Amino acid sequence: MKINPSFFPLKIFLVGILCLQFQLGISQEQKNSPLYKTIMSKDSLLFNIGFNTCDISVSESLCSDQLEFYHDKNGLSNKTDFVKTMKSGLCASPSTYQSRRELIEESTKIYPLYKNGVLYAALQNGIHYFYENKTNKGEPFLKENEKLVGKARFSHLWVLENNVWKLKRILSYDHQPTNSIEEKSDLFDNEQETEKWLKENNVPTLGIGVISDGKLKQVKVFGNLKREVSAPYNTIWNVASLTKPVTAIVTLKLISQGKWDLDEPLSKYWTDPDIAKDPYLKLLTTRFVLSHQTGFPNWRYLNESKKLDFKFKPGTQYQYSGEGFEYLRKALEKKFHKTLDQLASELIFEPLKMNDSQLVWNDTIDLSRYAINYDNQGSAYEPTKNKTANAADDLLTTIEDYGNFLCSVMNSDGLSPKVFDEMISHQVATKKDKYFGLGFEIYDLGNQDYVLSHGGADKGVQTIVFMLPKTKQGLIIFTNVDDGYKVYGKTIQHYLGEIGNRIISIETN
């Protein structure tokens, strides 16, 4: 949850609640408990009567005189403001109500708060949907005129005041637009609902990592590794081209240390025999490799000759190339007399304690945690078992490891300010509002805001990541099937909201 830093009382409230739960070891109430039923009855009065039918007196009677309402779009308000807003906005035309709130019951969690063993308050967390009624004033309400328009999370602090439950704090946040009834679901918040959705899309396993405040805050893994064996949170994935950002950061860290040059010809350290006599050879630099401007094909085997060649002059246009990264690997290894996996271990894996990440296949892999890769008919592929590191492909990692790596990148760990600025600069345009920087794609959101991204696609692999360096947010999505990209859209919209919609818009335009 992103909180406006000006809402300092809100921060104190949240920290206080979390500390109380931690210190007392309080667990959530069971649904059949008296407290759960009491709070849910208050919730029903507040919304089903007060909000949905505009019975303002009911809403007013349920609120403490010390009510504080924190809203991520409309700021902070008190009880007077809250009641006034209902009268002048939502309930200005009470003949037919204009909005309706619907609680996702499965999302509801209620926690009791005690002082010296005596119950004094309860915290209610949940998710709810909002509908708009398009009925004209004076006309009868028709269900078919109702449209689902939004979704939000909430936290309510109910306090016993003179033995009467009163709503003292409201937090309304993570508001997201919802475009249709079909989008109404409890995906990602309800495991059974998510597992059902994955089966409908023939996705065996889905891994999600959520970054906020520059730290990996949440890891979720859904589905099975094999029949009746649930995938653990530390599932090991082949992430295909998400290897490239690791190679890029290894290189950028060496540049930051003054041990490598971004614009030095790679021919100083390595020359592939296939292009030894090509005049473009000396134009090939690290900058052009990391921004996919080498002129190479993606892979030389795609050429009829099976040999490496230049399709255009380096630095003049964009063409995605794994060969470029492999060329860079060989140059680095010649210069430093170390393999890429050794350099990655020293500069990234070991410092970040990425103990489940490696560029080569060996006996240390815990096969019981490995996400087998599948085609879209459910047939398994044989794992790719690289004995030497590939700079462009086949990194083995977990959501947690890769999430910590992305946090390190966003926090510019080991990168000089100059190198970080180069990394996020538009090196080459790939489509409208989308560019390649150094090692990452860049979505230009406007107003100097941007998203860094990279994806991976291979046999039985579809993976993608997003980073928002300015707000220190991020999202990781791993799947283990040919068409796992089918679940990207809803996942991106759910976790990135409006920014997610903007990313999808750039991709689809």
LINBELPE-V67407 format. One line per field, one symbol per residue. ss: DSSP state (2 for helix, 1 for strand, 0 for the rest). phi: phi as a letter, one per 30 degrees, with the letter a starting at -180 (. if undefined). Layout:
BEGIN
ss = ???
phi = ???
END
This chain:
BEGIN
ss = 00000002222222222222222200010000022222222222222222200002222222111111111000111122222222222200000000111110222011111110011111111111111110000000002221111111111111111001111111111111100022200000002222222222000011111111001111111111110011000001110222222222222222220000000012220000222000002220122222000000000222000000000000000000022222222222222200022222222220000000010000000022210001000001000000000000000110222222222222000000222222200001111001110000111111001111111111001111111100001111111010022222222222222222222222220
phi = .ccdddddeddddddddddddddcidcddddcdededdddddedddcdcdddciddddedddcddcebccbdccicbcdeddddddddcecdbddbdcbbcbddedddbbbdbbbhicdbabcccabbcbcccdddejdddbedddbdbabacbbcccbdchibdbdcbbcbahdbdbcaedddaceicbddddddddddchcdbbcbbccbhibdcabbbcjbdaeicddddceccdchdddedddddedddddddicbcdcdddddcabdedbecdddedddbdedddchbdjddebddddedicdaccadeicacaebdeeddddeddddddchbddddddddcbddechddccacbcbddddddcddecbddciddcdddcdcbdcdcaiecaceddddddddddddidicdeddddddcdddadcadibbcccjbdbcddihicabcaabbbadibbbabbbcedchcabbbcbbbecdedcdedddddcchddedddddddcd
END
